[in-house]
Amino acid sequence: MKRYSGNMKPVKQILPAMFLFLFVESVPAQEKRYLDPWEEGFMDIHHIATGKGNSSFAILPDGTTLLIDAGDLSDLNEYAQKLMPPLPNSERLPGEWIARYIRTFTAPLKRDTINYALLTHFHDDHIGDVSTKAITMADRPYKLSGISQVAEYIRLNKIVDRGWPDYDYPSRKAIEANNIDFNNYIRFIRYQHDVRKIPVERFRPGSISQFKLLYAPEKYPEFSIRNIYSNAKVWTGGGESFIDLQTGLKLLDNNDVLSENNCSNIIKLSYGPFDYYSGGDLSADVIETVVARLVGPVEVAVVNHHAYSDANHESFVSALRPQVFIIPVWDYYHPQPEVLNRLLDPMLYPQERLVFPTGLVEENKQRLGEPGRCLQPYGHVVVRVYPQGTAFQIYVLNAHSEEYEVIFNTGRMKSK
């Protein structure tokens, strides 16, 4: 695969060892190997490791592309705990690293655009912060950080978030009070819509048509993206209808709803028998339980809220029962020991499972002790799904270099 080079110009119980390392193939130390280029019919989901926030990027079976979040926590002053160092280094901000990564792996598409950008919620590790390192441009009414920086390098053809156009749930005051970087995002999104004429939409809970294949959908009728949940509204399980957990089912109180994390946009991506869950920073036990029952078993799940202590409750883990967990990591508390124990607990479900972090703070590795030994090597975690979704494979790419060589991979796993 051709590598991108040069400067970019803007446009509870420990599992037995044999249980944990099933299907694992080691890459011989003396030879470098690279991920084969994406081909039509494949689906690649990249979990990009920057050490400073969340970002996932998918090339769908017909070449349609989807970016989920692009965070940036480059200003470390407000955090007392240990954080990940920037990956691959501090020479560029995360938004530019994300764009460079995407350009490398979309080379076979010969298109310098991203079809969909989905922002799960309005926290800086998912959209970008307005730190002293954020870039000011004279012709932009906002600073470049995270998603706004990615958009300077690669055009976003459509943006979907949880608040457009009014940004009033649960209230504008509540959002602004919990997120100092929100106003910069609003200036960015208005500019994209009003000046660059890029469509912006509010995430539609229950929809199976908001994120569609754009190039050859007739070839892949077994593919879909189902919108499960957003802003306390959840798919009913039939058609494209939804119900409000607060007013309709009366399951939530204001403390649950007012949390920005618990307004996260949640999707289930399906390709034949292969299913994938992505839930942003969802954390409330009652919402996780409802969502998990609707999603059902999946092959791969991105853990909620970085595997922090308030998320990934027992009901959630036992309902999703994935073969693979992926943990987006940027600080000392990702993952928390009790959450890692839940992910590994064979009493919640007996099947084999592997856990892949996108990073790890060394002090946390020491704190995790024996369960921490169950974590696979960290880096860019790539899920490659093969045609018809009948099998998939996990690759870990070196996050310390733009060579992106494979440092670890599993064998092919059957979608169940």
C-alpha positions in Angstrom: 0.0 0.0 0.0 1.3 3.5 -0.8 2.0 5.5 2.3 1.0 9.1 2.5 4.0 11.5 2.9 4.6 15.2 2.8 2.7 18.2 4.2 -1.0 18.3 3.7 -2.6 21.4 2.4 -6.0 22.4 3.7 -9.1 21.5 1.7 -14.9 -9.8 38.1 -12.9 -13.0 37.1 -9.9 -13.5 35.0 -10.3 -15.6 31.9 -7.8 -18.5 31.3 -5.0 -17.6 28.9 -6.2 -20.1 26.2 -9.7 -18.4 26.5 -8.3 -15.0 25.8 -5.9 -15.5 23.1 -8.0 -17.7 20.8 -7.5 -16.8 17.1 -4.4 -14.7 17.7 -1.6 -14.6 15.2 1.7 -12.9 16.1 3.7 -10.9 13.5 7.3 -12.1 13.3 9.6 -9.5 14.7 12.0 -9.5 11.8 9.5 -8.7 9.1 7.2 -5.7 8.6 3.7 -6.4 7.2 1.0 -3.9 6.2 -2.8 -4.1 6.0 -3.8 -5.0 2.5 -5.7 -2.2 0.7 -9.5 -2.1 1.1 -11.4 -3.9 -1.7 -15.0 -3.6 -2.8 -17.1 -6.0 -0.7 -14.8 -5.5 2.4 -15.8 -3.3 5.3 -13.0 -1.7 7.3 -13.6 0.0 10.6 -10.6 1.9 11.8 -10.3 3.1 15.5 -7.7 5.8 15.2 -5.3 6.2 18.1 -4.2 9.8 18.7 -3.9 9.6 22.5 -6.1 12.7 22.7 -9.7 11.5 22.0 -12.1 9.4 20.0 -12.2 8.9 16.3 -13.4 6.0 14.2 -13.5 5.8 10.4 -15.3 3.2 8.3 -15.0 2.3 4.6 -18.3 0.5 3.9 -18.7 -2.4 1.4 -19.3 -0.1 -1.7 -16.8 2.5 -0.7 -19.1 4.9 1.2 -17.2 6.4 4.1 -18.2 7.3 7.6 -16.3 9.2 10.2 -17.5 8.9 13.8 -16.1 11.7 16.0 -12.8 13.5 15.9 -11.7 14.6 19.3 -8.8 16.7 20.5 -7.6 17.2 24.1 -4.3 18.9 23.3 -4.3 21.2 26.3 -3.4 19.1 29.3 -3.4 21.8 32.0 -6.9 21.1 33.5 -6.3 17.4 34.0 -4.6 16.2 37.2 -4.4 12.5 36.2 -2.0 10.9 33.8 -2.9 11.2 30.1 -1.7 9.4 27.0 1.1 11.1 25.1 0.1 12.4 21.7 0.3 9.7 18.9 2.3 9.4 16.8 3.9 12.6 18.3 3.2 16.3 19.1 4.4 17.7 15.8 0.8 18.0 14.6 -2.6 18.2 16.3 -5.0 15.2 16.4 -7.3 16.6 13.7 -4.4 16.7 11.2 -3.2 13.2 12.2 -6.7 11.9 11.7 -6.9 13.4 8.3 -3.5 12.0 7.2 -4.5 8.6 8.5 -7.8 8.7 6.5 -6.0 9.8 3.3 -3.7 6.9 3.6 -6.4 4.3 3.8 -8.8 5.8 1.4 -6.2 5.9 -1.4 -8.0 3.0 -3.3 -11.2 5.1 -3.4 -9.6 7.9 -5.3 -12.0 10.4 -3.6 -10.8 13.1 -1.2 -14.1 13.5 0.7 -15.9 11.8 3.6 -19.5 10.9 2.9 -20.8 11.1 6.4 -19.4 12.6 9.6 -21.3 11.5 12.8 -20.6 13.4 16.0 -21.9 11.3 18.9 -22.1 14.2 21.4 -20.5 17.6 22.3 -17.5 16.8 24.5 -14.1 17.9 23.5 -12.6 14.5 23.3 -15.2 13.8 20.6 -15.4 17.2 18.7 -12.2 19.1 19.7 -11.3 21.6 22.4 -10.6 25.3 22.2 -7.2 25.1 23.9 -4.1 27.3 23.6 -2.9 24.9 20.9 -6.1 25.2 18.7 -5.3 26.9 15.4 -6.7 30.4 14.6 -7.2 31.2 10.9 -8.1 34.8 9.8 -10.8 33.6 7.4 -12.6 31.2 9.8 -14.9 32.3 12.7 -13.8 29.3 14.7 -10.6 27.6 15.9 -9.3 24.5 14.3 -9.4 21.5 16.6 -10.7 18.0 16.2 -13.5 17.8 13.7 -13.1 21.4 12.6 -9.5 20.7 11.7 -10.3 17.5 9.9 -12.7 19.5 7.7 -9.9 21.7 6.6 -8.1 18.8 5.0 -10.9 16.5 3.8 -14.4 17.8 2.8 -17.2 16.4 4.8 -20.2 15.8 2.5 -22.8 15.5 5.3 -22.6 16.1 9.0 -25.0 14.5 11.5 -25.1 15.5 15.2 -27.6 15.3 18.1 -28.7 18.9 18.1 -29.1 20.5 14.7 -30.5 23.1 14.0 -31.6 24.5 17.4 -29.2 22.7 19.8 -31.8 22.9 22.5 -31.9 19.4 24.1 -32.2 19.2 27.0 -31.7 22.9 26.8 -29.1 25.2 25.2 -28.1 26.4 28.7 -27.5 22.8 29.9 -25.3 22.0 26.9 -23.2 25.2 27.2 -22.9 24.8 31.0 -21.3 21.3 30.5 -19.1 22.0 27.6 -16.8 25.0 27.1 -16.0 24.0 23.6 -19.5 23.8 22.4 -19.7 27.4 21.1 -16.7 26.9 18.9 -18.4 23.8 17.4 -21.5 25.9 16.7 -19.5 28.5 14.8 -17.9 25.7 12.9 -21.2 23.9 12.0 -22.9 27.2 10.9 -20.0 28.0 8.7 -20.1 24.5 7.1 -23.8 24.8 6.4 -24.1 28.5 5.5 -20.9 29.2 3.7 -19.6 25.8 2.4 -23.2 24.6 1.7 -22.6 21.2 3.4 -25.8 19.5 4.5 -26.2 19.1 8.3 -28.9 16.9 9.9 -30.1 15.9 13.4 -29.6 12.3 14.2 -32.9 10.4 13.8 -33.5 7.7 16.4 -35.0 4.6 14.8 -33.9 5.4 11.3 -32.3 2.8 9.0 -32.1 5.3 6.1 -30.1 8.2 7.4 -26.7 6.5 6.7 -27.1 4.7 3.4 -24.7 3.1 0.9 -24.2 5.7 -1.9 -22.3 4.0 -4.7 -23.6 0.4 -5.1 -26.4 -0.2 -2.6 -28.0 -2.8 -4.8 -25.0 -5.1 -4.4 -25.2 -5.1 -0.6 -28.8 -5.6 0.5 -27.5 -7.3 3.7 -25.9 -4.0 4.9 -27.5 -1.4 7.1 -26.9 1.1 9.8 -29.7 1.4 12.4 -29.9 4.5 14.6 -30.7 3.1 18.0 -30.8 6.0 20.5 -30.2 9.8 20.9 -31.4 12.5 23.3 -33.4 10.0 25.5 -35.3 8.8 22.4 -34.9 5.1 21.5 -35.9 2.9 18.6 -39.0 0.8 19.3 -37.6 -2.2 17.6 -40.0 -2.0 14.7 -39.9 0.2 11.6 -38.3 3.6 12.0 -40.3 4.6 15.0 -39.0 5.7 18.4 -40.2 6.4 21.9 -39.0 8.9 24.6 -37.6 7.2 27.6 -38.4 10.2 29.7 -41.9 11.2 28.6 -43.1 8.1 26.9 -41.8 5.3 29.1 -41.0 7.5 32.1 -37.8 5.6 32.8 -35.6 8.5 33.3 -35.2 11.4 35.7 -33.6 14.7 34.9 -30.2 13.7 36.3 -30.0 10.9 33.7 -31.1 13.0 30.8 -29.1 16.2 31.5 -25.8 14.4 31.2 -24.2 15.1 27.8 -22.9 11.6 27.8 -26.3 10.1 28.1 -27.6 12.0 25.0 -25.0 10.3 22.8 -26.0 9.1 19.3 -25.9 5.3 19.1 -25.8 3.1 16.0 -25.8 -0.6 15.2 -24.0 -1.4 11.9 -24.9 -4.7 10.3 -23.3 -6.5 7.3 -24.9 -9.9 6.9 -24.4 -11.8 10.1 -21.8 -9.3 11.3 -23.0 -6.7 13.8 -21.1 -3.8 15.4 -22.1 -1.4 18.2 -20.9 2.2 18.7 -22.4 4.1 21.6 -20.3 7.2 22.3 -20.1 7.9 26.0 -23.4 6.4 27.1 -23.3 5.5 30.8 -26.6 5.4 32.6 -27.5 1.8 33.6 -31.2 2.1 32.7 -30.4 3.5 29.2 -27.7 0.9 28.6 -30.1 -1.9 29.5 -32.8 -0.7 27.1 -30.3 -0.1 24.3 -28.5 -3.4 24.8 -31.8 -5.4 24.6 -32.6 -3.7 21.3 -29.1 -4.1 19.8 -28.7 -7.8 20.9 -25.6 -9.8 20.4 -22.9 -8.3 18.2 -19.5 -9.4 17.0 -17.7 -6.2 17.9 -18.6 -3.5 20.4 -16.9 -0.2 21.2 -17.2 0.1 24.9 -19.2 2.9 26.4 -17.5 5.9 27.9 -13.9 4.6 27.5 -14.6 1.8 30.0 -15.0 4.3 32.8 -16.6 3.1 36.1 -20.1 4.5 35.3 -20.6 2.5 32.1 -20.7 -1.0 30.7 -23.0 -2.5 33.4 -23.6 -6.2 33.6 -26.9 -6.1 31.7 -25.2 -4.3 28.8 -22.2 -6.7 28.6 -24.4 -9.8 28.9 -26.8 -8.7 26.2 -24.2 -7.6 23.6 -21.7 -10.5 24.4 -19.2 -9.5 21.6 -16.3 -11.5 20.5 -14.3 -8.3 20.5 -14.4 -5.2 22.7 -12.6 -2.0 21.6 -11.7 0.6 24.2 -10.9 4.2 23.1 -8.2 5.4 25.5 -6.7 8.7 26.4 -6.3 8.8 30.2 -5.4 6.9 33.4 -9.0 5.8 34.0 -9.4 4.0 30.7 -10.3 1.3 31.5 -11.2 1.1 35.2 -10.4 -2.2 36.9 -14.0 -3.1 37.8 -15.2 -2.5 34.2 -12.4 -4.6 32.7 -13.4 -7.4 35.0 -17.0 -7.1 33.8 -15.9 -7.2 30.2 -13.9 -10.4 30.9 -16.4 -12.1 33.3 -17.4 -15.5 31.9 -20.4 -15.5 34.2 -22.0 -12.7 32.1 -21.5 -14.8 29.0 -19.3 -17.8 28.4 -18.1 -17.2 24.9 -14.5 -16.2 24.0 -13.7 -12.5 23.8 -10.7 -10.3 23.2 -10.2 -6.7 24.4 -8.3 -4.2 22.3 -7.4 -0.7 23.7 -6.3 2.1 21.4 -3.8 3.2 24.0 -2.8 2.6 27.6 -1.3 4.9 30.3 1.6 3.0 31.9 0.5 3.7 35.4 -2.9 2.3 34.7 -1.4 -0.9 33.3 0.3 -1.3 36.6 -2.9 -0.6 38.5 -4.9 -3.1 36.4 -2.6 -6.0 37.5 -3.5 -9.4 36.2 -6.6 -8.4 34.3 -4.5 -5.9 32.4 -2.5 -8.8 31.0 -5.6 -9.7 29.0 -5.4 -6.5 27.0 -4.1 -6.9 23.5 -1.3 -4.6 22.2 -2.5 -1.0 21.7 -2.5 1.0 18.5 -4.9 1.8 15.6 -7.5 -1.0 15.9 -8.9 -2.1 12.5 -11.9 -4.4 12.1 -11.8 -5.9 8.6 -15.1 -7.6 7.7 -15.0 -9.9 4.6 -17.6 -10.1 1.9 -21.2 -10.8 3.0 -20.0 -10.3 6.6 -19.5 -14.0 7.3 -16.0 -13.5 8.8 -13.9 -10.7 10.2 -10.4 -10.1 11.5 -8.8 -7.6 13.9 -5.5 -5.8 13.1 -3.5 -3.5 15.3 -1.4 -1.0 13.5 1.6 0.9 14.9 0.4 4.2 16.2 3.9 5.6 16.7 4.7 5.9 13.0 2.9 6.8 9.8 4.1 3.5 8.3 1.1 2.0 10.1 2.7 -1.5 10.0 0.8 -4.4 11.5 2.0 -5.2 15.0 -0.6 -7.7 15.9 -3.5 -9.5 14.3 -6.0 -12.2 14.9 -6.9 -15.0 12.5 -10.3 -14.9 10.8 -13.2 -15.1 13.1 -16.6 -16.4 12.2 -19.6 -14.0 12.5 -22.1 -15.7 14.7 
